[in-house]
Amino acid sequence: MAQAVKALPREIQDIIQVYQWDLRTPEGISRFLALKAKSLPSIALNGELVFEAIIPPQEDLIAAIRERFKRT
């Protein structure tokens, strides 16, 4: 999943902040539960679980990011 985010075009990377949590830590488990995620991999945007149990195609991930960026 991290690779999918790292492969995003520069103009998308410039408008996002990426956080990655390790489920082997209390903080990671807490975040996973707070998002109500049920499986990995998962991507949340602005605190909303958007993709779960899949690595989305780059076009879908970009569209989801752009949609949320317009809201801010």
C-alpha positions as CSV (number, residue, x, y, z in Angstrom):
1,M,0.0,0.0,0.0
2,A,2.8,2.4,0.8
3,Q,4.2,1.8,-2.6
4,A,0.9,2.8,-4.2
5,V,1.0,6.1,-2.4
6,K,4.7,6.7,-3.2
7,A,4.0,6.1,-6.9
8,L,1.4,9.0,-7.0
9,P,2.2,11.9,-9.3
10,R,4.2,14.7,-7.7
11,E,1.3,17.2,-7.9
12,I,-0.8,14.8,-5.7
13,Q,2.0,14.1,-3.3
14,D,2.4,17.8,-2.8
15,I,-1.1,18.2,-1.5
16,I,-1.2,15.2,0.9
17,Q,0.4,14.2,4.2
18,V,1.0,10.5,4.6
19,Y,0.9,8.7,7.9
20,Q,1.5,5.0,8.2
21,W,0.7,3.1,11.4
22,D,2.2,-0.2,12.5
23,L,-0.4,-2.7,13.8
24,R,2.3,-4.1,16.1
25,T,2.1,-1.0,18.2
26,P,-0.6,0.3,20.5
27,E,-0.9,3.5,18.5
28,G,-1.4,1.5,15.3
29,I,-4.0,-0.7,16.8
30,S,-5.8,2.3,18.3
31,R,-5.9,4.0,14.9
32,F,-7.1,0.9,13.1
33,L,-10.0,0.5,15.6
34,A,-10.8,4.2,15.5
35,L,-11.3,3.9,11.7
36,K,-13.4,0.8,12.2
37,A,-11.2,-1.0,9.7
38,K,-11.7,-4.7,9.5
39,S,-8.8,-5.8,7.2
40,L,-5.6,-4.7,5.6
41,P,-4.6,-2.9,3.5
42,S,-6.7,0.1,4.3
43,I,-6.5,3.8,3.3
44,A,-8.2,6.6,5.1
45,L,-8.5,10.1,3.7
46,N,-9.2,12.9,6.1
47,G,-10.0,10.4,8.8
48,E,-12.6,8.5,6.6
49,L,-11.9,4.9,5.7
50,V,-12.0,4.9,1.9
51,F,-10.3,1.8,0.7
52,E,-10.2,-1.4,2.7
53,A,-8.8,-4.9,1.8
54,I,-7.6,-3.6,-1.6
55,I,-4.9,-1.6,-3.2
56,P,-6.9,0.7,-5.4
57,P,-5.9,1.5,-9.0
58,Q,-3.9,4.7,-9.1
59,E,-6.7,6.5,-11.0
60,D,-9.2,5.6,-8.2
61,L,-6.8,6.8,-5.5
62,I,-6.1,10.0,-7.2
63,A,-9.8,10.7,-7.8
64,A,-10.6,10.1,-4.1
65,I,-7.8,12.4,-3.0
66,R,-8.9,15.2,-5.5
67,E,-12.5,14.8,-4.4
68,R,-11.5,15.4,-0.7
69,F,-9.0,18.1,-1.5
70,K,-11.8,20.1,-3.2
71,R,-13.9,19.9,0.1
72,T,-11.2,21.6,2.2
